[in-house]
Amino acid sequence: MKSSYLNADLHCHSVVSDGTLTPEALAQRAKLNGVDLWSLTDHDELGGQQAARLAAQSALLPYLTGVEISVSFAGKTVHIVGLGFEAENVEIQAGLKATRGGREERAREMSRQLERVGIAQAFEGALQYAGNPDLISRTHFARYLVQSKVCKDTNEVFRRFLTPGNPGFVEHRWASLADAVTWITQAHGVAVIAHPGRYDFTPNEEFALFTEFKSHGGQAVEVVTGSHTPQEYVEYAGMAQEFDLAASRGSDFHSPSESRIDLGTLPWLPGTLTPVWELLEDRIL
């Protein structure tokens, strides 16, 4: 699998974290959309990996283990995707469990803030979408605010609530960048900076992120992803070359009704880059 022109989708989410489809349904959707290589990358959670792997095998769809780890860096939350690691590795499992531990407390404070602006029972409303309080996230709150008609869609939610400076935003101290990259690499996987265009870093902060990531053993960056613009494809292709990183590609698909980009429908990676799957050929299932 050496071609840049491979329909790899290495970033998406299931009901195990904040998506709306099961791992099995995602595997089927990926196959129907012509995906050639797939990974399920739920937030801080490996509970969907076995189901995803078995469904992919049933569909004759090559598969890589995946996860998206929440990291605190320069006062913001950054996401690091892990690909091709050993899901049974005890260090990554323990690290992810610790990272999930603060979600319920954070969610309850988010709910208290929303109640102060007239939105009652937001924690209970969000929990009906999350199921597990250890996995509750802003996306689950957003779905509740749409369902309760406070907002018309999740885009409006994030314009008015749950973001810095708005009601319902509570910063959480996640794993460190070193922790996340180390968990992934010690489990024989490849660490990837997810959707770098989303973080609104200054040039100096972004340079620090890439430099520190590389120093800890990070090997790749998402260049083509659902939240990047065509201009950002070019920008982060340049960053990949500057830092000698492989390039990844993933839709960040969450839901048929919410996601801007469907599984398997992204543009190709620029042909000048090293695709991340070249580093992972012996770990494709």
N, C-alpha and C positions, 0 to 999 in steps of 0.2 A: 504494500500500500504506500507507494512512494509519490504518487501524483498529488499536486496541489488541487487538481480537478477531481476531488473525491467528495462526494456529498456526505461529509462527516457532520454529525450534530452532537456535540460533546458538552452540552449544557442545557438541561431542562429539569423540571420539578414535577413531582407526583403528589398525591394526597398524603403521602408520608411526611411531607413538610408543608409547603404552601401552594401546591398545585391543586387542580380539581379533577384530574384523571388518575386512575390507578396505574401502577407500573405496567401492567399487562396491556391496558388501553393505549398507553404511550408507545409501547413497542409496536403494536399494530398500526398506530398512526404513522410512526416513523417509517415502517416498511411500506405502507401504502403511498407515502410521500416520496419514496425513492431514496431514503437514507441508506448509505453504504456502510456506515460505522456509527454506532450510537453509544451514548452514556447517559445514565440517570444520575443527576448531581443534586440530590436533595440537600437542604440546608442543615449542616451540622448533624447529620443522621444517616446511618447506613441500613435502616430497617427495611428499605425497599430493594436492596441490592439482589438478594436471592431471587425474588419474584421477577425483577427486571432481567436478570441473566437467563433465567429459565424461559421467560417469554421471548427473549431475543433468540435463544437457541431454537425454540419451536418455530420461529418465523424465518430461520436461516439468516439472521441479522447479526453480523459481527458486533461484539460488545466489549466495552471497557468499563471496569468499575469506576465509580465517580462519587464525588461529594463536593459541596461548596461550603467552605469554612469561613465563619465571620471573624474578622480581625479588627482590632483597634489600632489605628495608625494616624499620627498627626491630628488627633482629635476627631477623627471620622471613622466610620465603619467601612472597611474594605473587605472584599471577598476574594478568597483564594480557592480555586478549583483544584482538586486532586484527581488524577486520572491513572488508571492502570495499577493501582496499589493492591496489596493483599488485604481484603476486607476483614479477614480473621485476625489481623495484627492487633495485639492487646494494647499497644501504646496509642494507636490512633483511636481505638474504641474508647479508652479511658479519657483521652483528651477531648473527644467530641462530647462525651457525657458531662464533663466538667463545664464545657462551653455552653451547653444547653441549660445548665443549672439555674442561671439567673433570669430566664425568660418569664417565668410566672410572676416573680416580684416586679419586674419591669412592666409587664402587661397590666398589673393591678394599679401601678402608678399612672400609666397611660389612661386607664379607665377613670381614675380619680380626676385627672385633668379634664377629660371630656365631660365628666359630670358637672364640673364647674362652669362649663359653657352650655349646659342644658341638655346634654346627651346622656341619658340614664342607661345603666346596665350594659355598658359597652363590653366589659370583660366577659360577662355571660354570653352576650351576642357573638363576640369573636370566638369564644371557646366552642360554640356549636359548629364552627367551620374548622377549627384546629383539632378538636377531639382530645388531644393530649396537651395539658398546660405547659409541659416542658418544651413544646414545639410552637407555641403561640407566637405570632409575628404581626407586624404592621399590616401585612396583606390580609390577614384574617379580620382585623379591625376594619380595614377598608371595605371588605365584602359586607360586613354587618352595617356599615354606614350607608352603603348602597341599598341593601335589603330594607333598611328602616327608612329609606327615602330622605335621609339627611343630604345626600349627594346623588347626582344622577348616574355617575360612573366612578370607577376607581381613580381615573385621572383627576377628577374634581376633588376627590378625597385628599389626594396628596398635594393639591394646590392649597387647600384650606386647613388641613389637619395633618398631624403625624410627622411633620417635617420640621427642621430647625426653625425656631421662631414662631411656630404655630401650636395651637392646643393639641395635646396628645403626644408630643415628641418627648421621649425620654432616652437619653444616651445610655448605652449599656457598655460595660467594660468586657470586651470579648477576649479571645485568645490574642497573644502577641504574634507578629509576623513570623518571628523565629519559631515559635511553637508550631504554627500551622505548617510551615514549610518542612520542618523537621519531622512532624508526624507522617506527612506524606512520603517524604524521601526515605525515612527509615522503614516504611512499609513497601519500599521498592516501587513507588509511584513517581509521577512527574507533577510538580506544582506549577500552576498557571495563574497569572494575575487575571482575574475576571473583569470584563467590561471596564477598562481603565478610564474611558471617557466619561463615566458617570460620576466621578468623585469630585469634580470641580476643584482640583488641587491647583495651587500656583505652580509655575514651572519648577521652582526650587523644590517644592514638596513632592512633585511627581518624580523629579530626578532622584530624590532621596528614597522614594518608594522602590523604584526600579533598582537602584544601587544596593539597597539593603536586601531586597528580595534575591537578587543575584548572589550576594555574599553568603546567604544562608543556604544556597543550593537550588534556588528556583530556576526553572529551565524554559518557561514558555509564557506567552501572553496572548490573551484573546484579541485578535485583530478584527475579525469579522464576527459581529455578534448583534443580537436583536436591537440593542439600544444605541448602537453606533451609527453615525451618519456616514455617507460616502467619503466625506472629508476626513472623518476620524479613521476610516479604513486606511487611508493613505498615511495619516499621522502616526498611527500605531504600527503600521508596517515599517515605517522609518525607525520607530523606537525599538522594534524587534531586531532590526539590523544593527542599530547603534549598540545595543546591549548583548548582541549575539544570543538572542533567545529564539526558540522555535515559535511558530504561530499556531494558534488554535482557532476553532470556528464553532460557534454554538448559538442557537436561537434564543436561549434563556426562556423557553416556552413554559408557561404556567397553566394556560386555560384557553379553550377555543373562543371564549367570549371576551377575554381580557388581553390576550397577548397580541402585540402588533405584528409579530413575525411567527409564522407557523413552523413546526418541525420540518427541516429539510428544504426550506425555501430561501436560504441565504445566498448572496453572491459567492463566487469562488474566492478562495484565498489568492492573493497576488502570487504569481508564479516564481517570483524572485526569492520567496521565503522558504524556510525549512518547515514543513508541516509537523505538528507535534506528534502525529501518528507514526512518523518515521522513528521516533524515539521509543515507541511502544509496541512495535510489531510482535515481539515475543510475549506480550501480555494481552493480546486480543483473544477474547474467548469465543 
